[in-house]
Amino acid sequence: MKNLLKVLLSTFVVMLSMGVAFAFPDVSDSHWAASQIKELSEQGVIVGYPDGTFQPDENVTRAEFASMAIKALGQQHTQVAQPVHFTDIDESYWAYDAIQKALFFDLISCPEEGQPFRPEDSVSRAESISVAVNALTTEQISKMKALEVLNNRYADVANVPEWFIIPAGKAEILSMLVTMPSASKNIDANRPATRAEVAAILYDMMEQAKLNPNAKLAEAMRKKTGEGYIIAGATVQGSVGTIPAGSVVPVEITKYISSQSSQPGEMYVARAAQNYVTRDKFILIAKGANLQGQLSDVRAGKWFVRNGVLVLDNSLVTTVNDQTVPFSASGEIKKDRNWFMQFVRAVFKGEKLNVPASGVVNMTVLKPIKVDLTNGWIIEE
């Protein structure tokens, strides 16, 4: 019986490991881009088809690639103030924002106003690799140097478009000129990139951008700092900050509340009157964020019966990025008493509680809050 249980357990473990390795039924763990596809799919950069397949040999449109590139760089929440106008897409197009961000971060060359973007055309290998190179701060090289580097390995350099020669040379120097094992001696610059190639290209770009992003990305990826209320127990790992459960944060109530006149279930709105920051001054929640909740327990203070009770349960926060997410916290209003008033309220009771408009309530965070410190985006789990 014990041996049977061991066999069953071993089989179960193998099945679990196979489930991880074969995230898509048409991408085996021996596929040349399996690890990149797995990593990017886990991060939500690329997705499969409704039938659960990945279809690694299919092509990718220019719009799809722009969206994937922005997600891979973690800039999907960036705001672009001055969009570029195209003749074939407008604000209603599904990838409009991603395309504008790709232009803003210099991933793709900005065409003249009024030109088409061609969003449904397949992205070529040259276009996709140049985007990856444009995301980086790279050493400047001449066309002659690029040709020297490329001619040392590839047989079809003569077919490389003029505009792509230097980006291709840079990609080769950085080991980012992705080729399929079956076509490793050719650049195939003009051929549409496959989904597997796109995954490998984006993965390389993502890893390199962590070390040497271009100037605009470097600014966007920099952790934002400022003065404010220090949350002593907050932790930072990479670009993610965490407000742990049990942290106390001050919020400014926007309207008068009272144990004598407010009602249980009554909604309230508060705001962060200052930044919530780590000890190193990284901004966790920016000043001006709105918090929303309800009065969960309200009982009027009565002589010889009880002291007043006023408890706030916070449920949501709307950040300055206009992101609304759960923010679970609770605050109970209490008065500081000297020894005499402690005696009076213990014997005679009747204490009344109130918070004026713009008054401050200390709220205790009930669940950890994770924040991307580069853009203030709260990470939902």
Secondary structure, DSSP 8 states (H G I E B T S, - for coil): -HHHHHHHHHHHHHHHHHHHHTSSTTS-TTSTTHHHHHHHHHTTSS---TTS---TTSB-BHHHHHHHHHHHTT-TT---SS----SS--TTSTTHHHHHHHHHTTSS----TT----TTSB-BHHHHHHHHHHTB------HHHHHHHHHTT-S-GGGS-GGGHHHHHHHHHTT-----GGGTT---TTSB-BHHHHHHHHHHHHHHHHHSB-HHHHHHHS--B--SEE-TT-EEETTEEEE-TT-EEEEEESS-EETTT--TT-EEEEE-SS-EE-TT-BEEE-TT-EEEEEEEEEE--BBTTB--EEEEEEEEEE-TTS-EEEEEEEEE------HHHHHHHHHTB----EE-TT-EEEEEE-S-EEEETTTTEEE--
